[in-house]
Amino acid sequence: MKRVQKIILLGLVAGLTASSAFAKKAQTIKLGFNIPLTGDSPKVGEGSKFAAEMIKKEINDAGGLDVKGKKYLLDFVYVDNELKADSAINAANKLIDVDKVLASIGPNGSGRAIPASEVYNDAKVPMITPWATNPAATAKKPFCFRACFLDPFQAPVASKFAKEQFNVKTVAILYNLEDDYSKTLAELFKADWVKNGGKVVVFESFGQKDQDFSVQLTKVVNSNAELLYLPCYYNHVALIMAQAKDLGWNKPVMGSDSWGSADLVSLSKGAVVGCYFTTHYAAAGAKGKTKEFIDKYKKAYGYIPDDVAALSYDATMLVLQAIQSSGLTGNLKKDRVAIKDALGKIKNYDGITGKMSFTPEGDPIKDAVVVQVSQDGQFTFVKSLQP
């Protein structure tokens, strides 16, 4: 054999050997992300993806995730659910059947997580929603978990805080009739307010595509309401608050965790400054690992991470911790069940958004916080609210 042919042959053998060694070395853990990258609230999906990319880069740069002595590189699949229920179902089916992920992070909001959770649970695929606070997202679904508190906790603690903070009796409530999350929170807040001696003088709704809220807000302004409660997504809040200011509303406003977007202040043109809302963590004044996360995120993406980014980070890390505990056999069905079992056994997980342990329903026991929007657009810590 000629020397040139030998060199080529040896090169091919070496290349194949290196490829084979790399293939053995580069085993992967494939996780899915069912998130809204387009639609009415694309910042929600962006926060989830950015937080996940931070985790993937850090772990892969270190050689992979150690699972019982073996290293696995992370492979994340992002599917856009457009902030629509039917798209979230389609995304779930794709991630399960086509991409064959071990587990799914998301959907985020309750309106998408509730229908998608049925798909994941029926297929016996672990799902952990970072941001869906409606109980139906996990109830009677052993494969479904969440990284956030629940609305039956959020609404009454918000009601109690508002009464004590503002010393008021009458409230107006404005909510999105087409969103399970918004509607449920409005009803829970109303029930608790009345139960504790308050009066709801306006209880008005709007539709998902509405842009003009003048009719509802005129009723609010002309009532004797001393407080406005807005359990709505940040894109609606921005429009509502700007219009409320124009109509003369200058009384306290209380919101919910769906306010917590990095775009809230800019979209509202500052109309939300001074308002309060319940949420999952306060970026301003954060310490320890929470501050480290915020600093890394800001350096990478140029802005302070909102609560959905922090919750997505926690949700992803919870799945990875479960994988490390359960181990991987290579049998997709068995591994999915093992991950589900391991998630349910996690206790005292110390996350970016606080410590948590899971209940039998897949829900974490954790605190909420109240923040106020400062003059410079920061979400400043006001108070912790315990279960």
C-alpha positions as CSV (number, residue, x, y, z in Angstrom):
1,M,0.0,0.0,0.0
2,K,1.3,3.4,-0.9
3,R,2.4,5.8,1.8
4,V,-0.3,8.4,0.9
5,Q,-3.0,5.8,1.0
6,K,-1.8,4.5,4.4
7,I,-1.8,8.1,5.8
8,I,-5.4,8.6,4.5
9,L,-6.5,5.2,5.9
10,L,-4.9,5.9,9.3
11,G,-6.5,9.3,9.3
12,L,-9.9,7.9,8.7
13,V,-9.5,5.2,11.4
14,A,-8.3,7.8,13.8
15,G,-11.3,10.0,12.9
16,L,-13.7,7.2,13.4
17,T,-12.1,6.2,16.7
18,A,-12.3,9.8,17.9
19,S,-15.9,10.1,16.8
20,S,-16.8,6.8,18.5
21,A,-15.1,7.9,21.7
22,F,-16.9,11.3,21.5
23,A,-20.2,9.6,20.9
24,K,-19.6,7.4,24.0
25,K,-18.5,10.3,26.0
26,A,-21.2,12.8,24.9
27,Q,-24.3,11.0,26.2
28,T,-27.1,13.6,26.5
29,I,-30.0,14.5,28.8
30,K,-32.8,15.9,26.6
31,L,-35.3,18.2,28.3
32,G,-38.2,20.0,26.7
33,F,-39.4,23.6,27.3
34,N,-43.0,24.3,26.4
35,I,-42.9,28.1,26.5
36,P,-44.4,31.3,24.8
37,L,-41.7,32.7,22.5
38,T,-44.3,34.6,20.5
39,G,-47.8,35.8,21.2
40,D,-49.0,38.3,23.7
41,S,-46.3,37.7,26.4
42,P,-43.1,36.7,24.6
43,K,-41.0,38.0,27.5
44,V,-42.3,35.0,29.6
45,G,-40.8,32.5,27.2
46,E,-37.6,34.5,26.8
47,G,-37.0,34.5,30.5
48,S,-37.4,30.8,30.7
49,K,-35.1,30.1,27.7
50,F,-32.4,32.5,28.9
51,A,-32.4,30.9,32.4
52,A,-32.2,27.5,30.9
53,E,-29.4,28.5,28.5
54,M,-27.4,29.7,31.6
55,I,-27.7,26.3,33.2
56,K,-26.9,24.4,30.0
57,K,-23.8,26.5,29.3
58,E,-22.5,26.2,32.8
59,I,-23.0,22.4,33.1
60,N,-21.8,21.6,29.5
61,D,-18.8,23.8,29.8
62,A,-17.8,21.8,32.9
63,G,-18.1,18.5,31.0
64,G,-21.7,17.6,31.7
65,L,-24.0,16.7,34.5
66,D,-22.7,14.0,36.8
67,V,-25.3,11.2,37.1
68,K,-24.0,8.4,39.4
69,G,-20.5,8.7,38.0
70,K,-21.3,9.3,34.4
71,K,-21.2,12.6,32.6
72,Y,-24.2,13.7,30.4
73,L,-24.3,16.8,28.2
74,L,-27.6,18.8,28.4
75,D,-29.7,19.1,25.3
76,F,-32.7,21.5,25.6
77,V,-35.5,21.6,23.1
78,Y,-37.6,24.9,23.0
79,V,-41.1,24.7,21.5
80,D,-43.2,27.9,21.2
81,N,-46.7,27.6,22.6
82,E,-47.6,31.1,21.5
83,L,-49.4,31.6,24.8
84,K,-52.3,29.5,23.5
85,A,-53.9,26.5,25.1
86,D,-54.1,24.4,21.8
87,S,-50.5,25.3,20.9
88,A,-49.4,24.2,24.4
89,I,-51.1,20.8,23.9
90,N,-49.4,20.5,20.4
91,A,-46.0,21.5,21.9
92,A,-46.5,18.8,24.6
93,N,-47.2,16.1,22.1
94,K,-44.2,17.1,20.0
95,L,-41.8,17.1,22.9
96,I,-43.2,13.7,24.1
97,D,-43.5,11.8,20.8
98,V,-41.1,13.5,18.4
99,D,-38.3,14.9,20.6
100,K,-38.7,12.1,23.2
101,V,-37.7,14.3,26.1
102,L,-37.1,12.9,29.6
103,A,-39.2,15.7,31.2
104,S,-40.7,19.1,30.3
105,I,-40.3,22.5,31.9
106,G,-43.5,24.5,31.3
107,P,-46.0,25.6,30.2
108,N,-45.6,28.6,32.4
109,G,-49.1,30.2,32.8
110,S,-52.1,28.3,34.1
111,G,-54.1,28.8,30.9
112,R,-51.6,26.7,29.1
113,A,-50.3,24.5,31.9
114,I,-53.8,23.1,32.8
115,P,-54.6,21.5,29.4
116,A,-51.0,20.5,28.7
117,S,-50.7,18.8,32.1
118,E,-53.4,16.4,31.0
119,V,-51.2,15.3,28.0
120,Y,-48.0,14.9,30.1
121,N,-49.8,13.0,32.9
122,D,-51.5,10.6,30.5
123,A,-48.2,10.0,28.7
124,K,-46.4,9.5,32.0
125,V,-43.9,12.2,31.3
126,P,-42.8,14.5,34.2
127,M,-43.8,18.1,33.8
128,I,-42.8,21.0,36.1
129,T,-44.4,24.3,35.5
130,P,-42.4,27.3,36.7
131,W,-45.2,29.8,37.0
132,A,-48.7,28.2,36.8
133,T,-50.3,29.0,40.2
134,N,-53.8,27.5,39.5
135,P,-54.3,24.3,41.5
136,A,-55.7,22.4,38.5
137,A,-52.2,22.3,36.8
138,T,-51.1,19.6,39.2
139,A,-54.3,18.3,41.0
140,K,-54.7,14.5,40.6
141,K,-51.8,14.4,38.1
142,P,-48.9,12.6,39.8
143,F,-46.5,13.4,36.9
144,C,-47.1,17.1,37.2
145,F,-45.3,19.5,39.5
146,R,-44.7,23.3,39.9
147,A,-42.0,25.6,41.3
148,C,-44.3,28.3,42.5
149,F,-46.9,28.9,45.2
150,L,-50.6,28.4,44.5
151,D,-53.5,30.9,44.0
152,P,-55.4,29.7,47.0
153,F,-52.4,30.9,49.0
154,Q,-51.6,34.0,46.9
155,A,-55.0,35.6,46.9
156,P,-55.8,35.6,50.6
157,V,-52.3,36.7,51.6
158,A,-52.6,39.5,49.1
159,S,-56.0,40.5,50.5
160,K,-54.7,40.5,54.0
161,F,-51.6,42.5,53.1
162,A,-53.7,45.1,51.2
163,K,-56.1,45.6,54.1
164,E,-53.4,46.1,56.6
165,Q,-51.1,48.2,54.3
166,F,-53.7,50.6,53.0
167,N,-56.3,50.4,55.8
168,V,-59.2,50.2,53.3
169,K,-62.6,48.6,53.2
170,T,-63.7,48.8,49.6
171,V,-62.0,47.3,46.5
172,A,-62.5,47.2,42.7
173,I,-61.4,44.1,40.9
174,L,-60.6,44.0,37.1
175,Y,-59.6,40.7,35.5
176,N,-59.2,38.7,32.3
177,L,-62.4,36.6,31.8
178,E,-60.6,34.4,29.2
179,D,-57.7,33.5,31.4
180,D,-58.1,30.8,34.1
181,Y,-55.3,32.3,36.2
182,S,-56.7,35.8,36.2
183,K,-60.4,34.7,36.7
184,T,-59.5,32.3,39.6
185,L,-57.4,34.9,41.4
186,A,-60.1,37.5,41.1
187,E,-62.7,35.2,42.5
188,L,-60.4,34.0,45.4
189,F,-59.4,37.6,46.3
190,K,-63.1,38.7,46.2
191,A,-64.1,35.8,48.5
192,D,-61.4,36.5,51.0
193,W,-62.0,40.3,51.0
194,V,-65.8,39.8,51.7
195,K,-65.1,37.0,54.3
196,N,-63.0,39.4,56.3
197,G,-65.5,42.3,56.3
198,G,-64.5,44.2,53.2
199,K,-66.8,45.2,50.3
200,V,-66.3,44.6,46.5
201,V,-67.9,47.6,44.8
202,V,-66.7,46.8,41.2
203,F,-66.1,43.3,39.8
204,E,-65.4,43.8,36.0
205,S,-63.8,41.7,33.3
206,F,-62.3,42.1,29.9
207,G,-61.2,39.8,27.0
208,Q,-57.8,38.6,26.0
209,K,-57.5,40.8,22.9
210,D,-59.0,44.0,24.5
211,Q,-57.0,47.2,24.3
212,D,-59.5,49.7,25.5
213,F,-60.5,49.4,29.2
214,S,-62.2,52.8,29.5
215,V,-65.7,51.5,30.2
216,Q,-64.5,49.3,33.1
217,L,-62.1,51.9,34.5
218,T,-64.8,54.6,34.4
219,K,-66.9,52.4,36.7
220,V,-63.9,51.9,38.9
221,V,-63.0,55.6,39.1
222,N,-66.6,56.7,39.7
223,S,-67.1,54.1,42.5
224,N,-66.1,54.5,46.1
225,A,-63.4,51.9,45.7
226,E,-60.3,52.7,47.8
227,L,-58.1,50.0,46.1
228,L,-57.9,48.4,42.7
229,Y,-56.9,44.8,42.4
230,L,-55.5,43.7,39.0
231,P,-54.6,39.9,38.8
232,C,-53.7,40.2,35.1
233,Y,-50.7,39.6,32.9
234,Y,-48.1,42.4,32.6
235,N,-49.1,43.3,29.0
236,H,-52.7,44.0,30.1
237,V,-51.5,45.7,33.3
238,A,-49.4,48.2,31.3
239,L,-52.4,49.3,29.2
240,I,-54.8,49.3,32.1
241,M,-52.6,51.4,34.4
242,A,-51.8,54.0,31.8
243,Q,-55.5,54.4,31.0
244,A,-56.5,54.4,34.7
245,K,-54.0,57.3,35.4
246,D,-55.5,59.2,32.4
247,L,-59.0,58.8,33.9
248,G,-57.8,60.1,37.3
249,W,-57.2,57.0,39.4
250,N,-54.6,57.9,42.0
251,K,-55.4,55.4,44.8
252,P,-53.5,52.2,45.7
253,V,-53.2,49.3,43.2
254,M,-52.4,45.7,44.1
255,G,-51.3,43.2,41.5
256,S,-50.4,39.5,41.3
257,D,-47.3,37.5,40.3
258,S,-48.1,37.9,36.5
259,W,-47.0,41.5,36.8
260,G,-43.4,40.4,37.3
261,S,-41.9,41.1,33.8
262,A,-38.9,43.1,32.9
263,D,-41.0,44.9,30.4
264,L,-43.7,46.0,32.9
265,V,-42.4,49.5,33.6
266,S,-41.5,50.4,30.1
267,L,-44.7,49.1,28.5
268,S,-46.8,51.1,31.1
269,K,-44.6,54.2,30.5
270,G,-44.1,54.4,34.3
271,A,-47.8,54.2,35.2
272,V,-47.1,51.3,37.5
273,V,-44.6,53.1,39.7
274,G,-45.7,53.0,43.3
275,C,-47.9,49.9,42.8
276,Y,-47.6,46.7,44.8
277,F,-47.8,43.1,43.7
278,T,-47.3,39.6,45.1
279,T,-44.5,37.6,43.5
280,H,-41.9,34.9,44.0
281,Y,-38.7,36.8,44.7
282,A,-37.4,40.3,44.9
283,A,-34.4,41.1,42.7
284,A,-33.6,44.4,44.4
285,G,-31.5,43.7,47.5
286,A,-31.1,40.0,46.8
287,K,-28.2,38.1,48.5
288,G,-26.3,34.8,48.2
289,K,-27.0,32.5,45.4
290,T,-30.0,34.6,44.3
291,K,-27.7,37.6,43.7
292,E,-25.2,35.4,41.9
293,F,-28.0,34.3,39.6
294,I,-29.2,37.8,39.0
295,D,-25.6,39.1,38.3
296,K,-24.9,36.3,35.8
297,Y,-28.2,36.7,34.0
298,K,-27.8,40.5,33.8
299,K,-24.2,40.2,32.4
300,A,-25.4,37.6,29.8
301,Y,-28.6,39.3,28.7
302,G,-28.4,42.9,29.7
303,Y,-31.4,43.1,32.1
304,I,-32.5,42.0,35.6
305,P,-34.3,38.6,35.4
306,D,-37.9,38.6,36.3
307,D,-39.6,36.0,38.5
308,V,-40.4,33.7,35.6
309,A,-36.7,33.5,34.7
310,A,-35.9,32.7,38.4
311,L,-38.6,30.1,38.6
312,S,-37.6,28.5,35.4
313,Y,-34.0,28.3,36.7
314,D,-35.4,26.5,39.8
315,A,-37.7,24.3,37.9
316,T,-34.9,23.1,35.6
317,M,-32.5,22.5,38.5
318,L,-35.1,20.5,40.3
319,V,-35.5,18.2,37.3
320,L,-31.7,17.8,37.1
321,Q,-31.5,17.1,40.8
322,A,-34.2,14.4,40.4
323,I,-32.2,12.9,37.5
324,Q,-29.1,12.8,39.6
325,S,-31.0,11.0,42.4
326,S,-32.8,8.5,40.2
327,G,-30.1,7.7,37.7
328,L,-30.6,6.9,34.1
329,T,-31.1,3.4,32.5
330,G,-31.5,4.4,28.9
331,N,-35.1,3.1,28.9
332,L,-37.1,6.2,28.3
333,K,-40.3,5.0,29.9
334,K,-38.6,3.7,33.0
335,D,-36.4,6.9,33.4
336,R,-39.5,9.2,33.1
337,V,-41.2,7.3,35.9
338,A,-38.0,7.3,38.0
339,I,-37.6,11.1,37.6
340,K,-41.2,11.6,38.6
341,D,-40.7,9.6,41.7
342,A,-37.5,11.4,42.6
343,L,-39.1,14.8,42.1
344,G,-41.8,13.9,44.6
345,K,-39.2,13.1,47.3
346,I,-37.3,16.4,47.1
347,K,-37.2,18.1,50.5
348,N,-35.8,21.5,51.5
349,Y,-34.6,22.4,48.0
350,D,-32.7,25.7,48.4
351,G,-33.6,27.5,45.2
352,I,-33.2,31.0,43.7
353,T,-36.8,31.8,44.7
354,G,-36.6,30.2,48.2
355,K,-36.7,26.9,50.0
356,M,-39.3,24.3,49.0
357,S,-40.5,20.8,49.6
358,F,-43.1,19.1,47.6
359,T,-46.6,18.1,48.8
360,P,-48.1,14.8,47.5
361,E,-49.9,16.9,44.9
362,G,-46.6,18.1,43.4
363,D,-46.9,21.6,44.9
364,P,-44.1,23.3,46.8
365,I,-44.5,24.8,50.3
366,K,-42.9,28.2,50.1
367,D,-43.3,31.9,50.9
368,A,-44.5,34.7,48.7
369,V,-43.2,38.2,48.7
370,V,-44.7,41.6,48.1
371,V,-42.7,44.1,46.1
372,Q,-43.3,47.7,45.2
373,V,-42.4,49.3,41.9
374,S,-39.9,52.0,42.7
375,Q,-39.3,55.3,40.9
376,D,-36.3,53.8,39.0
377,G,-38.4,50.8,37.9
378,Q,-37.0,48.3,40.4
379,F,-39.2,45.7,42.2
380,T,-38.3,46.4,45.8
381,F,-38.9,44.0,48.6
382,V,-41.7,45.0,51.0
383,K,-42.7,41.9,53.0
384,S,-42.6,38.1,53.1
385,L,-45.9,36.3,53.3
386,Q,-45.9,32.9,54.9
387,P,-48.3,30.0,54.1
